[in-house]
Amino acid sequence: MVTDAGGRSVTGVVATFEDGTTTTFSADVVVVACGAVNSAALLLRSATDAHPEGLANSSGVVGRYYMRHNNVAVMAVSVEPNPTRFQKTLAFNDWYLGADDWDYPLGGVQMLGKSDDAMIHAEAPRWAGKLSPDLPFEVIAHHAVDFWLCGEDLPRPENRVTVDKDLRVHLALDEDNNVEGVRRLRHKLDGMLSHLGMQHHRLLDHSLYLHKSMPVGATAHQAGTVRFGTDPASSALDPFCKAHDLDNLYVVDTSFFPSIGAVNPSLTAIANALRVGDHLVERLR
Ligand SMILES: Cc1cc2nc3c(=O)[nH]c(=O)nc-3n(C[C@H](O)[C@H](O)[C@H](O)COP(=O)(O)OP(=O)(O)OC[C@H]3O[C@@H](n4cnc5c(N)ncnc54)[C@H](O)[C@@H]3O)c2cc1C
């Protein structure tokens, strides 16, 4: 993005096409919605003399406070076959805010899309020693019940997106950020399995309860890198998601989140985009 000489307005958005040619688009109002990693990268790459640390970044927060979720995917094996096609229709938040033995939030439990034999086959090396060698993947898949545990990641300035001198994007992330809640959530679910028809030693001759934590590359629920707030010293955007530092620049993807909670982010992003859209309609009248 390029700005006017004073740096208060975005005057152009430069697009580079695959053949190397470029075109500059201009508009009265520019709305960025590239996702939390790429929106931050776009602003950081758009540094100018007036915005030496990146566009809209006088606070220094752009790229920082990256959040995702502390997610764990779990596959249990049911005694009965699980023929469901649309498994991802149930969630429960009984321990979202805490539990009888823990005063802090644990997070939410939801169903995942149904595992099939190809997916289980692909994950098999990770679960070596836990899968029964005489049990075909199709049989396991037929009895698989898949859960997704979602715990809250906390906003920390050192968890951040940066851009190096060659404009490549880097992501720094402390993967042990507030993981105790989701660890306890997993134990809660574990303790429920026998009540859910997933007892050990019934279908299989050993327990089968497989899990997979999401590593740094699992950026699906990225958020927080262009946070909003009322204080220009600690946020990049105002409450309508307009950059504090510029008059015509908005960011409306999940970048604006100051916290991420422990639920999937899309509906919040959509609701906020509609809210900001109403504001823009008023502004452009
Ligand atoms: C596998 C997977 C499963 C998910 N499941 C769920 C779910 O069940 N529920 C849920 O709520 N969320 C889910 N999410 C998360 C959800 O997809 C994201 O939270 C949501 O899409 C974020 O919206 P966004 O507008 O911030 O960014 P995005 O939807 O990522 O949109 C950003 C857009 O900007 C484009 N873009 C990027 N850089 C540039 C650039 N420089 N110039 C122009 N365009 C650019 C991208 O191509 C993309 O189209 C899932 C994500 C993944 C990957």
The ligand as an SDF file (V2000), in Angstrom:
LIG
                    3D

 53 58  0  0  0  0  0  0  0  0999 V2000
   -8.9150  -26.3560    7.8680 C   0  0  0  0  0  0  0  0  0  0  0  0
   -9.5930  -25.2120    8.5680 C   0  0  0  0  0  0  0  0  0  0  0  0
  -10.7770  -25.4450    9.2570 C   0  0  0  0  0  0  0  0  0  0  0  0
  -11.4320  -24.4010    9.9030 C   0  0  0  0  0  0  0  0  0  0  0  0
  -12.6110  -24.6420   10.5480 N   0  0  0  0  0  0  0  0  0  0  0  0
  -13.2590  -23.6320   11.1300 C   0  0  0  0  0  0  0  0  0  0  0  0
  -14.5270  -23.8280   11.7460 C   0  0  0  0  0  0  0  0  0  0  0  0
  -15.0560  -24.9270   11.7690 O   0  0  0  0  0  0  0  0  0  0  0  0
  -15.1520  -22.7670   12.3170 N   0  0  0  0  0  0  0  0  0  0  0  0
  -14.5980  -21.5270   12.3130 C   0  0  0  0  0  0  0  0  0  0  0  0
  -15.2090  -20.5990   12.8480 O   0  0  0  0  0  0  0  0  0  0  0  0
  -13.4050  -21.3000   11.7370 N   0  0  0  0  0  0  0  0  0  0  0  0
  -12.7390  -22.3170   11.1420 C   0  0  0  0  0  0  0  0  0  0  0  0
  -11.5270  -22.0930   10.5570 N   0  0  0  0  0  0  0  0  0  0  0  0
  -10.9460  -20.7690   10.6770 C   0  0  0  0  0  0  0  0  0  0  0  0
  -11.5420  -19.8080    9.6660 C   0  0  0  0  0  0  0  0  0  0  0  0
  -11.3750  -20.3150    8.3570 O   0  0  0  0  0  0  0  0  0  0  0  0
  -10.8110  -18.4730    9.8120 C   0  0  0  0  0  0  0  0  0  0  0  0
  -10.8920  -18.0330   11.1610 O   0  0  0  0  0  0  0  0  0  0  0  0
  -11.4560  -17.4250    8.9410 C   0  0  0  0  0  0  0  0  0  0  0  0
  -11.4550  -17.8150    7.5880 O   0  0  0  0  0  0  0  0  0  0  0  0
  -10.6770  -16.1420    9.0930 C   0  0  0  0  0  0  0  0  0  0  0  0
  -11.2670  -15.1580    8.2770 O   0  0  0  0  0  0  0  0  0  0  0  0
  -10.4090  -13.9460    7.7760 P   0  0  0  0  0  0  0  0  0  0  0  0
  -11.3290  -13.0750    7.0060 O   0  0  0  0  0  0  0  0  0  0  0  0
   -9.6760  -13.3820    8.9420 O   0  0  0  0  0  0  0  0  0  0  0  0
   -9.2720  -14.5540    6.8180 O   0  0  0  0  0  0  0  0  0  0  0  0
   -9.3680  -15.5570    5.5760 P   0  0  0  0  0  0  0  0  0  0  0  0
  -10.6930  -16.2500    5.5280 O   0  0  0  0  0  0  0  0  0  0  0  0
   -8.1290  -16.3590    5.6080 O   0  0  0  0  0  0  0  0  0  0  0  0
   -9.3550  -14.5800    4.3090 O   0  0  0  0  0  0  0  0  0  0  0  0
   -8.1970  -13.9040    3.9050 C   0  0  0  0  0  0  0  0  0  0  0  0
   -8.2340  -13.7800    2.3870 C   0  0  0  0  0  0  0  0  0  0  0  0
   -7.2230  -12.8600    1.9790 O   0  0  0  0  0  0  0  0  0  0  0  0
   -6.5050  -13.3890    0.8840 C   0  0  0  0  0  0  0  0  0  0  0  0
   -5.1690  -12.7770    0.9120 N   0  0  0  0  0  0  0  0  0  0  0  0
   -4.1350  -13.0640    1.7280 C   0  0  0  0  0  0  0  0  0  0  0  0
   -3.1010  -12.2600    1.4740 N   0  0  0  0  0  0  0  0  0  0  0  0
   -3.4840  -11.4210    0.5090 C   0  0  0  0  0  0  0  0  0  0  0  0
   -2.8530  -10.3280   -0.1780 C   0  0  0  0  0  0  0  0  0  0  0  0
   -1.6040   -9.9370    0.1140 N   0  0  0  0  0  0  0  0  0  0  0  0
   -3.5550   -9.6880   -1.1180 N   0  0  0  0  0  0  0  0  0  0  0  0
   -4.8300  -10.0570   -1.4180 C   0  0  0  0  0  0  0  0  0  0  0  0
   -5.4880  -11.0760   -0.8020 N   0  0  0  0  0  0  0  0  0  0  0  0
   -4.8120  -11.7410    0.1490 C   0  0  0  0  0  0  0  0  0  0  0  0
   -6.5220  -14.8920    1.1110 C   0  0  0  0  0  0  0  0  0  0  0  0
   -6.3150  -15.5590   -0.1150 O   0  0  0  0  0  0  0  0  0  0  0  0
   -7.9420  -15.0870    1.6720 C   0  0  0  0  0  0  0  0  0  0  0  0
   -8.8780  -15.2600    0.6440 O   0  0  0  0  0  0  0  0  0  0  0  0
  -10.8690  -23.1140    9.8700 C   0  0  0  0  0  0  0  0  0  0  0  0
   -9.6850  -22.8750    9.1590 C   0  0  0  0  0  0  0  0  0  0  0  0
   -9.0600  -23.9170    8.5070 C   0  0  0  0  0  0  0  0  0  0  0  0
   -7.7880  -23.6310    7.7370 C   0  0  0  0  0  0  0  0  0  0  0  0
  1  2  1  0
  2  3  1  0
  2 52  2  0
  3  4  2  0
  4  5  1  0
  4 50  1  0
  5  6  2  0
  6  7  1  0
  6 13  1  0
  7  8  2  0
  7  9  1  0
  9 10  1  0
 10 11  2  0
 10 12  1  0
 12 13  2  0
 13 14  1  0
 14 15  1  0
 14 50  1  0
 15 16  1  0
 16 17  1  0
 16 18  1  0
 18 19  1  0
 18 20  1  0
 20 21  1  0
 20 22  1  0
 22 23  1  0
 23 24  1  0
 24 25  2  0
 24 26  1  0
 24 27  1  0
 27 28  1  0
 28 29  2  0
 28 30  1  0
 28 31  1  0
 31 32  1  0
 32 33  1  0
 33 34  1  0
 33 48  1  0
 34 35  1  0
 35 36  1  0
 35 46  1  0
 36 37  1  0
 36 45  1  0
 37 38  2  0
 38 39  1  0
 39 40  1  0
 39 45  2  0
 40 41  1  0
 40 42  2  0
 42 43  1  0
 43 44  2  0
 44 45  1  0
 46 47  1  0
 46 48  1  0
 48 49  1  0
 50 51  2  0
 51 52  1  0
 52 53  1  0
M  END
$$$$
